């Protein structure tokens, strides 16, 4: 329950919003058309009026008694890499890693200091492969990869040899100031501290020297160190190399955000400043959520043939509806359209809820699911709100019962709230790698006339429905004529709900797609063009997580299965290829397809970016970064 001050602040915001955005009378809910199986939760759309939400005690979460929390799954049986590490006093391995990174950065910042970095007897493989295989070419962009150890025919010895090898690696970028980044993903010691090994991901990108071509290199180095202070580099083994060259020198995409918003007077203040700016100026009672998670929706709201944009924002900042103009720029139509809500909003949809041919609006606000009807010109009238999914997150829509209208599936990330506390301030995922104490997702059935009822249990979607759900996506993956549902959950297992004639069954375990990780996004596509729907899940790639979780000092009391689950949390994104057979199962092809490293991934999507007929992957990533470097 909210405390009194937080509730009063919310009511004032809600009153202000309703006063400015309603163009018609708010529709009263019609008589309920069916009984609700969950007393205490809103059964259908309620009129939008300021009042406190009253809920009965949460229902006992659905538990599949056939499964034990100790059950060993395919994820638990993943082999541990050979970079398992001996204990280091007070995480001395992390200190050693930081020192090695400082040494490697000197190779960039002070090229003349090579002699002071390498140890006597230094020896390495070639840093640039002599033979590369072309894996992609479209006339403009070429991608090549190292064939294997046979392409490392030369070896490098002593300071002069290492200097020449580095020169060969930097030569394509000389004078072009490339961007260089190192990520240490593993450390292994010999137990004595005299010698140790690090595995480092190296990324170099920029324009090629003397030409317009864009070049990008991704390499993996296994570095051997002598445990001095600072450590000295004994040798390097090149384990992987991929390079791409775009001849035109022009990136495929250009950031035009500021130019597109040039005619929006407040855009620079509200949108381009970022969440950090506003979190310092809006109190917690204004419901500003520091981590963001504010969604958006794209659709043609006024029927002019151009796509428009609805952008959600944090509490006390108005949501924005941007109408695209003929020149591609936008103007702010939020207040005129009546959709400049001030509540913290996590997601939105522009979809046709009443089958009249225009794009209605659904918004997941902190209080409820808000429904607004489009009059065909882009002006909206509030029709009500559904309160059965408090603190909702993302929303998706489909017609799972085949009755001709769109139903809504709402992901509810969080569960209980303590006063005005939300997220981890109110509740911690337990257990961290396989949490079952998240929010309850809701399937809202469209009853017509903007009336919706909670039919989660009736559709069979109450199974495994207490996880920390970020997002969901619909796809008829088994090609039986009805949409199935995949749900990406943070801190544990995902769900694949197969639709069997309007009743769902969670088959994620049997299909091999539980993907026990930090699920944040999901995309369906046919990446290999075999006619079957494949699945890409956005998770979290953490170099620190990969490095630390494989050291024996980490979580010494965990069971092997629990430890493997925590290690999996940092591996990265997952690509599941459909087998296309009667089993309905998928194979994890993430490593072989090279799509694990999506950084701290959020949204992901399949799209044919270069119009060659093959679906590519686009991954949005990033997060808040601590200014300190001396923490874990």
C-alpha positions as CSV (number, residue, x, y, z in Angstrom):
1,X,0.0,0.0,0.0
2,X,1.1,3.5,-0.6
3,X,1.7,5.9,2.3
4,X,-0.5,8.9,2.7
5,X,1.9,11.5,1.2
6,X,2.6,9.4,-1.9
7,X,-1.0,8.7,-2.5
8,X,-1.9,12.4,-2.1
9,X,0.8,13.3,-4.6
10,X,-0.5,10.7,-7.0
11,X,-4.1,11.9,-6.8
12,X,-3.1,15.5,-7.5
13,X,-1.2,14.4,-10.6
14,X,-4.1,12.2,-11.7
15,X,-6.6,15.0,-11.3
16,X,-4.4,17.4,-13.3
17,X,-4.1,14.9,-16.0
18,X,-7.8,14.1,-16.3
19,X,-8.7,17.8,-16.3
20,X,-6.6,18.4,-19.4
21,X,-7.0,15.3,-21.5
22,X,-10.6,14.3,-21.6
23,X,-12.5,15.5,-24.7
24,X,-15.6,13.3,-24.1
25,X,-17.3,12.1,-21.0
26,X,-15.5,9.1,-19.5
27,X,-17.5,6.0,-20.4
28,X,-19.1,4.1,-17.6
29,X,-18.3,0.4,-17.4
30,X,-21.1,-1.7,-18.8
31,X,-22.5,-4.6,-16.8
32,X,-19.9,-7.3,-16.2
33,X,-20.2,-10.1,-18.9
34,X,-18.5,-12.8,-16.9
35,X,-17.5,-13.7,-13.4
36,X,-14.0,-13.1,-12.2
37,X,-12.0,-15.9,-10.7
38,X,-9.8,-13.6,-8.6
39,X,-11.8,-11.6,-6.0
40,X,-10.3,-8.3,-5.1
41,X,-8.8,-7.6,-8.5
42,X,-10.5,-5.3,-11.0
43,X,-12.7,-7.4,-13.4
44,X,-13.2,-5.0,-16.1
45,X,-12.5,-1.4,-17.1
46,X,-13.2,1.2,-14.4
47,X,-13.9,4.9,-15.0
48,X,-10.9,7.1,-14.5
49,X,-11.6,8.9,-11.3
50,X,-9.1,9.6,-8.4
51,X,-9.4,7.0,-5.7
52,X,-7.2,4.7,-3.8
53,X,-6.7,1.2,-5.1
54,X,-7.8,-1.4,-2.7
55,X,-6.6,-5.0,-3.2
56,X,-7.2,-8.1,-1.2
57,X,-4.2,-10.2,-0.2
58,X,-2.2,-11.6,-3.1
59,X,-3.3,-15.0,-4.3
60,X,-1.1,-17.9,-3.6
61,X,1.2,-18.2,-6.7
62,X,0.6,-21.1,-9.0
63,X,3.1,-23.8,-8.4
64,X,3.7,-26.8,-10.7
65,X,4.1,-29.5,-8.1
66,X,5.6,-31.8,-10.7
67,X,8.7,-29.7,-10.8
68,X,11.1,-29.3,-7.9
69,X,13.3,-26.2,-7.5
70,X,16.2,-28.6,-7.2
71,X,15.5,-30.2,-10.6
72,X,18.5,-30.4,-12.8
73,X,17.9,-28.8,-16.2
74,X,20.0,-28.5,-19.4
75,X,21.1,-25.0,-18.2
76,X,22.4,-26.5,-15.0
77,X,24.5,-29.0,-16.9
78,X,26.4,-26.5,-19.0
79,X,30.1,-27.2,-18.7
80,X,32.2,-24.8,-16.8
81,X,35.1,-23.2,-18.8
82,X,38.7,-24.1,-18.1
83,X,39.3,-20.6,-16.8
84,X,38.2,-21.6,-13.3
85,X,40.4,-19.7,-10.8
86,X,42.3,-20.3,-7.6
87,X,41.3,-18.1,-4.6
88,X,42.8,-14.7,-4.3
89,X,43.1,-13.0,-1.0
90,X,40.5,-10.2,-0.7
91,X,39.8,-10.6,-4.4
92,X,43.4,-10.0,-5.3
93,X,42.6,-11.4,-8.8
94,X,40.5,-8.3,-9.4
95,X,43.4,-6.1,-8.4
96,X,45.6,-8.1,-10.8
97,X,43.0,-7.7,-13.6
98,X,43.0,-4.0,-13.1
99,X,46.7,-3.8,-13.3
100,X,46.8,-5.8,-16.5
101,X,44.3,-3.5,-18.1
102,X,46.4,-0.5,-17.2
103,X,49.4,-2.2,-18.9
104,X,47.4,-3.0,-22.1
105,X,46.1,0.5,-22.3
106,X,49.7,1.7,-22.4
107,X,50.0,-0.1,-25.7
108,X,47.6,2.5,-27.1
109,X,48.5,5.6,-25.0
110,X,52.3,5.1,-24.9
111,X,53.4,2.9,-27.9
112,X,57.1,3.6,-27.0
113,X,56.7,1.9,-23.6
114,X,56.4,-1.6,-25.0
115,X,59.9,-2.6,-23.6
116,X,58.7,-1.8,-20.1
117,X,55.5,-3.9,-20.4
118,X,56.9,-7.2,-21.7
119,X,58.8,-9.8,-19.7
120,X,62.1,-11.4,-20.8
121,X,61.4,-14.3,-23.1
122,X,58.2,-12.8,-24.4
123,X,56.6,-15.0,-27.1
124,X,53.2,-14.7,-28.9
125,X,51.3,-15.9,-31.8
126,X,50.7,-13.6,-34.8
127,X,48.3,-10.8,-33.7
128,X,46.8,-10.5,-37.2
129,X,45.9,-13.8,-39.0
130,X,47.6,-14.5,-42.3
131,X,44.5,-16.1,-43.8
132,X,40.9,-15.0,-43.4
133,X,37.6,-16.6,-44.6
134,X,34.9,-14.3,-46.0
135,X,31.7,-14.9,-44.2
136,X,29.7,-12.0,-45.6
137,X,29.9,-9.7,-48.7
138,X,27.3,-7.5,-50.3
139,X,29.5,-5.3,-52.6
140,X,29.9,-2.6,-49.9
141,X,30.6,-4.4,-46.7
142,X,32.8,-7.4,-46.3
143,X,33.2,-9.5,-43.1
144,X,36.1,-11.9,-42.6
145,X,37.0,-14.3,-39.8
146,X,40.1,-16.2,-38.7
147,X,40.2,-19.7,-40.1
148,X,41.8,-21.3,-37.1
149,X,45.3,-21.8,-35.7
150,X,46.6,-22.7,-39.2
151,X,46.2,-19.0,-40.1
152,X,48.7,-18.0,-37.3
153,X,51.7,-19.2,-39.2
154,X,54.1,-16.7,-37.8
155,X,55.1,-16.2,-34.2
156,X,56.3,-13.1,-32.3
157,X,59.3,-12.9,-30.1
158,X,61.0,-10.2,-28.0
159,X,60.3,-6.5,-27.8
160,X,61.1,-5.7,-31.4
161,X,58.9,-8.5,-32.8
162,X,56.0,-7.4,-30.5
163,X,56.4,-3.8,-31.7
164,X,56.3,-4.9,-35.3
165,X,53.2,-7.1,-34.7
166,X,51.4,-4.2,-33.0
167,X,52.3,-1.9,-35.9
168,X,50.8,-4.4,-38.3
169,X,47.6,-4.4,-36.3
170,X,47.3,-0.6,-36.0
171,X,48.5,0.1,-39.6
172,X,45.0,0.2,-41.2
173,X,44.0,2.9,-38.7
174,X,47.2,4.9,-38.6
175,X,46.4,8.6,-38.3
176,X,42.6,7.9,-38.0
177,X,42.3,7.8,-34.2
178,X,40.4,4.6,-33.9
179,X,38.2,3.7,-30.9
180,X,39.9,0.9,-28.8
181,X,38.2,-1.0,-26.0
182,X,39.3,-3.9,-23.9
183,X,37.1,-6.2,-21.8
184,X,38.7,-8.8,-19.5
185,X,36.3,-11.7,-19.2
186,X,38.4,-14.3,-17.3
187,X,41.5,-14.7,-15.1
188,X,43.3,-17.9,-14.1
189,X,46.1,-18.1,-11.6
190,X,48.7,-20.8,-10.9
191,X,47.9,-20.7,-7.2
192,X,51.2,-19.1,-6.2
193,X,50.5,-15.7,-7.7
194,X,53.8,-15.8,-9.7
195,X,52.0,-16.3,-13.0
196,X,48.4,-15.9,-14.2
197,X,46.4,-15.7,-17.4
198,X,43.7,-13.3,-18.6
199,X,41.3,-13.6,-21.5
200,X,40.6,-10.2,-23.0
201,X,38.1,-9.1,-25.7
202,X,39.6,-6.4,-28.0
203,X,37.5,-4.1,-30.2
204,X,39.0,-1.6,-32.6
205,X,36.8,0.6,-34.8
206,X,37.3,3.6,-37.0
207,X,38.1,4.9,-40.5
208,X,40.9,3.2,-42.4
209,X,44.0,5.4,-42.8
210,X,44.0,7.3,-46.1
211,X,40.6,6.1,-47.3
212,X,36.9,6.5,-46.4
213,X,36.4,2.9,-45.5
214,X,35.0,2.0,-42.0
215,X,36.8,-0.8,-40.3
216,X,36.0,-2.8,-37.2
217,X,38.0,-5.6,-35.6
218,X,36.9,-8.0,-32.8
219,X,39.6,-10.2,-31.4
220,X,40.2,-12.4,-28.3
221,X,43.6,-12.5,-26.7
222,X,44.7,-15.0,-24.1
223,X,47.5,-13.1,-22.2
224,X,50.1,-14.7,-20.0
225,X,51.4,-12.5,-17.2
226,X,54.3,-12.5,-14.8
227,X,53.0,-11.6,-11.3
228,X,55.2,-8.5,-10.8
229,X,53.9,-5.1,-9.8
230,X,52.9,-4.0,-12.3
231,X,52.6,-7.4,-14.1
232,X,54.7,-8.0,-17.1
233,X,53.3,-9.6,-20.3
234,X,54.9,-13.0,-21.0
235,X,52.9,-13.9,-24.1
236,X,49.7,-13.6,-26.2
237,X,47.7,-16.2,-28.0
238,X,45.2,-14.9,-30.6
239,X,42.1,-17.1,-30.2
240,X,39.6,-15.3,-32.4
241,X,39.6,-12.5,-35.0
242,X,36.8,-11.0,-37.1
243,X,37.0,-7.8,-39.2
244,X,34.5,-5.9,-41.2
245,X,35.1,-3.2,-43.8
246,X,32.5,-0.9,-45.3
247,X,34.0,0.7,-48.4
248,X,31.8,3.8,-48.6
249,X,32.9,5.0,-45.1
250,X,29.3,6.0,-44.4
251,X,27.5,4.3,-41.4
252,X,24.2,2.6,-42.2
253,X,22.5,4.8,-39.6
254,X,22.7,8.4,-38.5
255,X,21.3,9.8,-35.2
256,X,18.7,12.4,-36.3
257,X,16.9,12.7,-33.0
258,X,17.8,16.4,-32.4
259,X,17.0,17.4,-36.0
260,X,13.7,15.5,-35.9
261,X,12.6,17.2,-32.7
262,X,13.9,20.7,-33.8
263,X,10.3,22.1,-33.9
264,X,9.4,20.8,-30.5
265,X,10.1,23.7,-28.0
266,X,10.6,21.6,-24.9
267,X,12.3,18.6,-26.5
268,X,15.8,19.7,-25.5
269,X,14.8,20.2,-21.9
270,X,12.6,17.1,-21.4
271,X,14.0,14.5,-23.8
272,X,17.6,15.2,-24.7
273,X,18.7,15.9,-21.1
274,X,18.2,12.3,-19.9
275,X,17.0,10.6,-16.8
276,X,19.9,11.7,-14.6
277,X,19.1,15.4,-15.1
278,X,15.5,14.9,-14.0
279,X,16.2,12.5,-11.1
280,X,18.0,15.4,-9.5
281,X,15.1,17.8,-9.9
282,X,11.9,15.7,-9.2
283,X,11.3,14.3,-5.7
284,X,10.4,10.7,-5.1
285,X,6.8,11.7,-4.5
286,X,6.8,12.8,-8.2
287,X,7.3,9.1,-9.0
288,X,10.4,9.6,-11.1
289,X,11.9,6.1,-11.7
290,X,15.7,6.3,-11.9
291,X,16.3,3.3,-14.1
292,X,13.9,4.5,-16.8
293,X,12.2,1.6,-18.6
294,X,9.8,4.0,-20.4
295,X,8.5,2.5,-23.6
296,X,7.2,4.0,-26.8
297,X,4.8,3.1,-29.6
298,X,4.9,3.8,-33.4
299,X,1.7,4.1,-35.5
300,X,-0.2,6.4,-37.9
301,X,-2.6,8.1,-35.5
302,X,-4.2,10.6,-38.0
303,X,-4.4,8.5,-41.1
304,X,-2.0,10.6,-43.2
305,X,0.2,7.6,-44.2
306,X,3.1,8.7,-42.0
307,X,4.2,6.9,-38.9
308,X,3.8,8.9,-35.6
309,X,5.5,8.4,-32.3
310,X,4.1,8.1,-28.7
311,X,6.8,8.4,-26.0
312,X,6.3,7.4,-22.4
313,X,8.2,9.2,-19.6
314,X,8.8,9.2,-15.9
315,X,6.5,10.5,-13.2
316,X,5.8,14.2,-13.3
317,X,7.0,14.5,-16.9
318,X,4.2,14.4,-19.6
319,X,4.1,11.6,-22.1
320,X,4.5,13.0,-25.7
321,X,2.7,12.3,-29.0
322,X,4.8,13.4,-31.9
323,X,3.0,13.8,-35.3
324,X,5.3,13.4,-38.3
325,X,5.3,16.2,-40.8
326,X,5.9,15.8,-44.6
327,X,9.6,16.8,-44.2
328,X,10.1,14.0,-41.6
329,X,10.3,16.3,-38.6
330,X,7.6,16.1,-35.9
331,X,5.5,18.5,-33.9
332,X,4.2,17.9,-30.4
333,X,0.4,17.1,-30.4
334,X,0.3,15.7,-26.9
335,X,-1.9,18.2,-25.2
336,X,-4.2,18.7,-28.2
337,X,-4.7,14.9,-28.4
338,X,-5.3,14.6,-24.7
339,X,-2.6,12.0,-24.0
340,X,0.0,14.0,-22.1
341,X,-0.3,11.9,-19.0
342,X,1.9,12.8,-16.1
343,X,2.0,9.4,-14.4
344,X,5.1,7.2,-14.7
345,X,4.5,5.2,-17.8
346,X,6.4,2.0,-18.7
347,X,4.9,1.0,-22.1
348,X,2.4,1.9,-24.7
349,X,0.6,0.4,-27.8
350,X,-1.0,2.1,-30.8
351,X,-3.5,-0.5,-31.9
352,X,-7.1,-0.8,-33.1
353,X,-9.0,-2.0,-30.1
354,X,-12.6,-1.4,-31.5
355,X,-12.0,-2.5,-35.2
356,X,-12.9,0.9,-36.6
357,X,-9.7,1.3,-38.6
358,X,-7.7,3.8,-36.5
359,X,-5.0,3.5,-33.9
360,X,-6.3,3.6,-30.3
361,X,-3.9,4.0,-27.4
362,X,-3.0,1.7,-24.5
363,X,-0.6,3.0,-21.8
364,X,0.8,1.1,-18.9
365,X,0.9,3.8,-16.2
366,X,2.0,3.3,-12.6
367,X,-1.6,3.2,-11.5
368,X,-3.4,1.2,-14.2
369,X,-3.7,0.3,-17.8
370,X,-5.2,3.4,-19.5
371,X,-7.3,3.1,-22.6
372,X,-8.0,5.9,-25.0
373,X,-10.2,5.9,-28.2
374,X,-9.0,7.6,-31.4
375,X,-11.6,9.6,-33.2
376,X,-9.7,9.0,-36.5
377,X,-7.9,12.3,-36.6
378,X,-5.4,11.6,-33.8
379,X,-7.4,13.1,-31.0
380,X,-8.2,10.8,-28.1
381,X,-10.9,10.3,-25.5
382,X,-10.3,8.5,-22.3
383,X,-12.5,5.4,-22.1
384,X,-11.3,4.1,-18.7
385,X,-8.5,2.1,-17.0
386,X,-8.0,-1.4,-15.8
387,X,-6.6,-1.7,-12.3
388,X,-6.0,-5.5,-12.3
389,X,-2.3,-5.1,-13.1
390,X,-0.8,-2.6,-10.6
391,X,2.6,-1.3,-11.5
392,X,2.4,-2.7,-15.1
393,X,5.4,-2.9,-17.4
394,X,5.3,-3.7,-21.1
395,X,2.2,-4.6,-23.0
396,X,1.7,-6.8,-26.1
397,X,-1.5,-7.6,-28.1
398,X,-2.8,-10.5,-30.1
399,X,-6.0,-12.4,-30.7
400,X,-5.3,-15.7,-28.9
401,X,-9.0,-16.8,-28.8
402,X,-9.6,-16.0,-32.5
403,X,-12.7,-13.9,-31.9
404,X,-11.6,-11.1,-34.2
405,X,-10.5,-8.5,-31.7
406,X,-7.2,-7.8,-29.9
407,X,-6.6,-8.9,-26.3
408,X,-3.8,-7.5,-24.1
409,X,-1.0,-9.2,-22.2
410,X,0.5,-7.1,-19.5
411,X,3.9,-7.9,-18.0
412,X,4.1,-6.9,-14.3
413,X,7.8,-6.9,-13.3
414,X,7.4,-6.1,-9.6
415,X,5.1,-7.6,-7.0
416,X,4.8,-6.1,-3.5
417,X,5.6,-2.5,-2.7
418,X,6.5,-1.1,0.7
419,X,5.0,2.4,0.9
420,X,6.4,4.4,-2.0
421,X,9.3,1.9,-2.5
422,X,9.4,0.1,-5.8
423,X,11.6,-2.5,-7.5
424,X,14.5,-3.8,-5.5
425,X,13.9,-1.3,-2.8
426,X,10.7,-3.2,-2.0
427,X,11.6,-6.7,-2.8
428,X,14.7,-8.7,-3.9
429,X,14.5,-11.5,-6.4
430,X,14.8,-14.9,-4.6
431,X,16.7,-16.9,-5.5
432,X,18.7,-14.5,-7.6
433,X,19.2,-16.8,-10.6
434,X,15.8,-18.5,-10.5
435,X,13.4,-16.1,-8.9
436,X,9.7,-16.9,-8.4
437,X,8.6,-13.8,-6.3
438,X,8.0,-11.3,-9.1
439,X,4.7,-9.7,-10.3
440,X,1.7,-11.5,-11.7
441,X,1.2,-11.0,-15.4
442,X,-2.3,-10.5,-16.7
443,X,-4.2,-11.4,-19.9
444,X,-7.0,-8.9,-20.5
445,X,-9.7,-10.2,-22.8
446,X,-11.4,-7.6,-25.1
447,X,-15.1,-7.6,-24.4
448,X,-15.8,-4.9,-26.9
449,X,-16.6,-1.2,-26.3
450,X,-13.3,-0.7,-24.6
451,X,-14.2,-3.2,-21.8
452,X,-11.6,-5.7,-20.7
453,X,-11.6,-8.5,-18.1
454,X,-8.9,-10.4,-16.4
455,X,-8.9,-13.9,-18.0
456,X,-5.4,-15.0,-17.1
457,X,-6.4,-18.2,-15.4
458,X,-9.2,-19.0,-17.9
459,X,-6.5,-18.9,-20.7
460,X,-4.1,-21.1,-18.7
461,X,-1.6,-18.3,-18.2
462,X,-1.5,-18.5,-14.4
463,X,1.2,-21.3,-14.7
464,X,4.6,-20.1,-13.6
465,X,3.3,-16.6,-13.4
466,X,5.3,-15.2,-10.5
467,X,8.5,-14.3,-12.3
468,X,10.1,-10.9,-12.9
469,X,8.7,-10.4,-16.4
470,X,10.1,-7.7,-18.6
471,X,8.4,-8.3,-22.0
472,X,6.5,-10.8,-24.1
473,X,6.1,-11.4,-27.8
474,X,3.5,-13.4,-29.8
475,X,4.2,-15.8,-32.7
476,X,2.5,-18.9,-34.1
477,X,5.7,-20.9,-33.8
478,X,4.1,-24.3,-34.2
479,X,2.2,-23.1,-37.3
480,X,-1.2,-24.4,-36.1
481,X,-3.1,-21.2,-36.8
482,X,-3.2,-19.5,-33.3
483,X,-0.6,-17.2,-31.7
484,X,1.7,-18.6,-29.0
485,X,3.4,-16.4,-26.4
486,X,7.0,-16.2,-25.1
487,X,7.7,-14.2,-21.9
488,X,11.2,-13.0,-21.1
489,X,11.9,-12.9,-17.3
490,X,14.7,-11.3,-15.4
491,X,16.5,-13.4,-12.8
492,X,15.5,-16.8,-14.0
493,X,13.6,-19.0,-16.4
494,X,11.5,-17.7,-19.3
495,X,8.1,-19.0,-20.4
496,X,6.9,-20.4,-23.7
497,X,3.1,-20.7,-23.6
498,X,1.9,-22.8,-26.5
499,X,-1.7,-22.0,-27.5
500,X,-3.8,-25.1,-27.8
501,X,-7.1,-23.8,-29.1
502,X,-7.3,-20.8,-26.7
503,X,-5.8,-22.6,-23.7
504,X,-2.1,-22.1,-23.0
505,X,0.4,-24.6,-21.7
506,X,3.9,-23.6,-20.6
507,X,6.3,-25.8,-22.7
508,X,9.5,-23.8,-22.2
509,X,11.3,-26.6,-20.4
510,X,10.3,-29.3,-22.9
511,X,11.2,-27.0,-25.8
512,X,14.6,-26.1,-24.4
513,X,14.0,-22.3,-24.2
514,X,13.8,-21.5,-20.5
515,X,17.0,-19.6,-20.9
516,X,17.8,-19.1,-17.3
517,X,19.3,-15.6,-17.4
518,X,18.5,-11.9,-17.2
519,X,15.7,-11.9,-19.8
520,X,14.9,-8.4,-21.0
521,X,13.6,-8.7,-24.5
522,X,12.4,-11.2,-27.0
523,X,12.2,-11.2,-30.8
524,X,10.8,-13.8,-33.2
525,X,12.2,-14.2,-36.7
526,X,13.4,-16.7,-39.3
527,X,17.2,-16.0,-39.3
528,X,18.1,-19.1,-41.3
529,X,15.2,-18.9,-43.8
530,X,14.0,-22.5,-43.2
531,X,10.4,-21.4,-42.8
532,X,10.3,-21.9,-39.0
533,X,10.2,-19.3,-36.3
534,X,13.4,-18.8,-34.4
535,X,13.8,-17.0,-31.1
536,X,16.3,-14.3,-29.9
537,X,16.4,-13.4,-26.2
538,X,18.1,-10.2,-25.0
539,X,19.9,-10.8,-21.7
540,X,23.0,-9.3,-20.1
541,X,26.6,-9.7,-21.1
542,X,28.9,-8.7,-18.2
543,X,32.6,-9.0,-18.6
544,X,33.0,-8.5,-14.8
545,X,30.3,-11.1,-14.1
546,X,31.9,-13.7,-16.4
547,X,35.3,-13.1,-14.8
548,X,34.2,-13.1,-11.2
549,X,31.6,-15.8,-11.1
550,X,34.1,-18.4,-12.3
551,X,36.5,-17.8,-9.5
552,X,36.3,-20.3,-6.7
553,X,36.1,-17.5,-4.1
554,X,32.7,-16.5,-5.6
555,X,29.7,-17.9,-3.8
556,X,31.5,-20.9,-2.3
557,X,28.5,-22.2,-0.5
558,X,26.3,-22.5,-3.7
559,X,25.3,-25.9,-5.1
560,X,26.7,-26.7,-8.5
561,X,23.3,-26.0,-10.1
562,X,22.8,-22.7,-8.4
563,X,26.4,-21.6,-9.2
564,X,25.9,-22.5,-12.9
565,X,22.7,-20.5,-12.9
566,X,24.4,-17.4,-11.6
567,X,27.3,-17.8,-14.1
568,X,24.7,-18.1,-16.9
569,X,23.3,-14.7,-15.8
570,X,26.3,-13.0,-17.3
571,X,26.8,-15.0,-20.5
572,X,24.8,-12.7,-22.8
573,X,22.1,-13.0,-25.4
574,X,20.6,-16.3,-26.7
575,X,19.6,-17.4,-30.2
576,X,17.3,-20.4,-30.3
577,X,16.9,-22.2,-33.7
578,X,13.7,-24.1,-34.3
579,X,14.2,-27.7,-35.2
580,X,11.0,-27.6,-37.2
581,X,10.1,-31.2,-36.2
582,X,7.2,-32.7,-34.3
583,X,9.0,-32.1,-30.9
584,X,8.6,-28.4,-31.2
585,X,12.0,-28.0,-29.7
586,X,14.8,-25.5,-30.2
587,X,18.6,-25.6,-30.2
588,X,20.8,-23.0,-28.6
589,X,23.0,-21.8,-31.4
590,X,24.1,-18.6,-29.7
591,X,27.9,-19.3,-29.6
592,X,28.2,-20.7,-33.2
593,X,26.1,-17.8,-34.6
594,X,28.2,-15.2,-32.8
595,X,25.3,-13.3,-31.1
596,X,26.1,-13.7,-27.4
597,X,27.9,-10.4,-26.9
598,X,25.1,-7.8,-27.0
599,X,26.5,-6.0,-24.0
600,X,23.9,-5.0,-21.3
601,X,21.0,-5.7,-23.7
602,X,17.5,-4.3,-23.4
603,X,15.4,-4.3,-26.6
604,X,16.2,-6.6,-29.6
605,X,14.7,-7.0,-33.0
606,X,15.1,-8.9,-36.2
607,X,15.2,-6.7,-39.3
608,X,16.7,-6.9,-42.8
609,X,18.9,-3.8,-42.4
610,X,20.7,-4.1,-45.7
611,X,17.8,-5.4,-47.9
612,X,19.6,-8.7,-48.8
613,X,16.7,-10.9,-47.8
614,X,18.3,-12.2,-44.6
615,X,17.0,-11.0,-41.2
616,X,19.7,-9.2,-39.2
617,X,19.7,-8.5,-35.4
618,X,19.6,-5.0,-33.8
619,X,20.2,-4.8,-30.1
620,X,19.7,-1.8,-27.9
621,X,22.1,-1.8,-24.9
622,X,23.6,0.3,-22.1
623,X,23.1,1.1,-18.5
624,X,24.0,3.6,-15.7
625,X,27.7,3.5,-15.0
626,X,29.3,4.0,-11.6
627,X,31.9,6.7,-11.6
628,X,34.1,4.5,-9.4
629,X,36.4,1.9,-10.9
630,X,37.4,0.1,-7.6
631,X,34.2,-1.7,-6.9
632,X,32.8,-5.1,-8.0
